[in-house]
Each structure stands twice: as structure tokens, then as C-alpha cells.
Amino acid sequence: MTTILAGPDCTTMTEVRAGVDALDRELVALLARRFAYMDAAARIKPARGHVRDEARKAQVIANARAEAVRLGVPEDAVGDLWETLVEASIAYELAAFDRR
């Protein structure tokens, strides 16, 4: 088993790539957990028209941007990623709503 080092401890590209690959697996697992909440939302919301909530979308993106600032990572990049994530989540939730 390969030891995964923290980014600052990496000295080779092999170590960097191992860390990135491990982190990507964790991120996908977290996304699976997030999409499970979209399944729950589709089950709980009374009407398809309630799936898209622009105020909530703005709040989620603002929260992610604020966390990016707190952690010292690029706020605009995180905002863009969350825009894509939220839109994908809405599309997923609409599909889940239609399957019920």
C-alpha cells in the first residue's frame, strides 16, 4: 500500500499523483453522499417546481466561497465549481423527482 503524504510533504510527482488520486476518490464518495441528499429532497418536496430554489442556490454558493476564503483557496474557482455542482444537483434532483 502506498503511503499518502500531505501536499507540502511531497517531493516527487509520484507522491503528488498518489495524493491527488486518493483525494479524488474521497471527493467522489462525498459527492455520492451529497447526491443522496438530493434523492431525499426529491422525495420530500411536494412539487417539481420546488426543486429549483434560486435563493438557496445563491446561499450554497456564497457559503462555499466564504469557506474558500477562510481556507485560503481561490474563491472564484470554488464559486465556479459550486455553480456547476449546484446545477448538476438540481438536474439530478429533477430526474429523481420524475422517477418517483
Secondary structure, 3 states (H helix, E strand, C coil): CCCCCCHHHCCCHHHHHHHHHHHHHHHHHHHHHHHHHHHHHHHHCCCHHHCCCHHHHHHHHHHHHHHHHHHCCCHHHHHHHHHHHHHHHHHHHHHHHHHC
